[in-house]
Amino acid sequence: MTQHAAAAAPVPGRRPGLVPDPGAEAARMAAVRRYDILDTPPDGAFDRVAAMAARLFDVPVATVTIVDSDRIWFKAAHGLEGVKEIGRDPGLCGSAILRDDALVIPDTLRDPVAADNPLVAGEMGVRFYAAAPIITSDGHRLGTVNASTPNRAPSARTTPPLWPTSRRSCWTRWS
């Protein structure tokens, strides 16, 4: 499998983040364009996936996102009204697409990278965040299916063992 990310130079007081491999990112963006999904109208199938994720993990917010070159676009959002996109950096979804497995952050306030994220530090106050990459049949990560709890600690149902943690168990494989 190709390398999808590399460790960024360490910043004092913070753990190193991941940055996309330029070649892999160019191929990933070509796949995003090939699927021609960005800025398309709402779709009931994606809305149902977001609602199912919220129900399954007992969280108030779940989304289906596509990670563009400079933004994270919401194809579906359950419990997150009026938000269509956010900047990619710093982005929790942007980090999740650099992984082969699910990204699970049980308490974002205790995670040195997530704690600085505007969705965590800002008005929404995300406390729990989990995302599984949406992977095409040829291995490109288009975006994520994710679940989060704003302004409250996660429930027992959102614990990591329930979240898919291997590449084979990721929620969505597009062909």
CORKA-V577982 format. One record per pair of residues at least 24 apart in sequence whose C-alpha atoms are under 8 Angstrom apart, sorted by the first residue. I is the first residue (numbers start at 0). GAP is how many residues later the second one is. D is the distance in whole Angstrom. If there is no record, write none. Layout:
I_GAP_D + I_GAP_D
This chain:
3_94_6 + 3_95_8 + 4_93_6 + 4_94_8 + 13_98_6 + 13_99_7 + 14_97_7 + 14_98_7 + 16_96_7 + 17_77_7 + 17_80_7 + 18_79_8 + 19_78_7 + 26_113_8 + 27_112_5 + 27_113_7 + 27_114_7 + 28_39_7 + 28_40_7 + 28_113_8 + 30_109_7 + 30_111_7 + 31_34_8 + 31_36_7 + 31_110_6 + 37_28_7 + 37_35_7 + 37_37_8 + 38_34_8 + 38_36_8 + 39_35_8 + 41_33_7 + 41_34_7 + 42_32_8 + 42_33_8 + 45_29_7 + 45_30_6 + 46_29_5 + 46_30_7 + 46_31_7 + 49_26_6 + 49_27_6 + 49_28_6 + 49_95_7 + 49_96_8 + 50_27_6 + 52_92_8 + 52_93_7 + 52_94_7 + 53_24_7 + 53_93_6 + 56_90_7 + 56_100_6 + 56_101_5 + 56_105_8 + 57_97_7 + 57_99_6 + 57_100_7 + 58_88_7 + 58_89_6 + 58_90_6 + 58_95_7 + 58_96_8 + 58_99_8 + 59_88_7 + 59_89_6 + 59_90_8 + 60_86_6 + 60_87_5 + 60_88_6 + 60_89_8 + 61_83_7 + 61_84_5 + 61_85_4 + 61_86_6 + 62_81_8 + 62_82_6 + 62_83_5 + 62_84_7 + 63_79_7 + 63_80_6 + 63_81_5 + 63_82_7 + 64_28_8 + 64_78_5 + 64_79_5 + 64_80_6 + 65_76_6 + 65_77_4 + 65_78_7 + 66_26_7 + 66_27_7 + 66_75_6 + 66_76_5 + 66_77_8 + 89_27_6 + 89_28_8 + 90_26_7 + 91_25_8 + 92_38_7 + 92_50_7 + 92_51_6 + 93_49_8 + 95_35_6 + 95_36_7 + 95_37_6 + 95_48_7 + 96_35_8 + 96_36_5 + 96_37_8 + 96_44_6 + 96_45_7 + 96_46_6 + 96_47_7 + 97_43_8 + 98_34_8 + 99_33_8 + 99_66_7 + 99_67_6 + 100_31_7 + 100_32_7 + 100_63_8 + 100_64_5 + 100_65_5 + 100_66_5 + 100_69_7 + 101_28_7 + 101_29_6 + 101_30_4 + 101_31_7 + 101_61_7 + 101_62_6 + 101_63_5 + 101_64_7 + 101_65_8 + 101_68_7 + 102_26_8 + 102_27_5 + 102_28_5 + 102_29_6 + 102_62_8 + 103_24_8 + 103_25_6 + 103_26_4 + 103_27_7 + 103_56_7 + 103_59_8 + 104_24_5 + 104_25_6 + 105_24_8 + 105_48_7 + 105_53_7 + 105_54_8 + 106_46_7 + 123_26_6 + 123_27_7 + 124_25_5 + 124_26_5 + 125_24_4 + 125_25_6 + 125_26_8 + 126_24_6 + 126_25_6 + 126_26_6 + 126_27_7 + 127_25_7 + 127_26_6 + 129_33_8 + 131_32_7 + 131_33_8 + 131_38_6 + 131_39_7 + 132_37_7 + 132_38_8 + 132_39_8 + 133_36_7 + 133_37_7 + 133_38_5 + 133_39_6 + 133_40_7 + 134_35_8 + 134_37_7 + 134_38_5 + 134_39_6 + 135_37_5 + 135_38_4 + 135_39_6 + 136_36_6 + 136_37_6 + 136_38_5 + 137_37_8 + 144_26_7
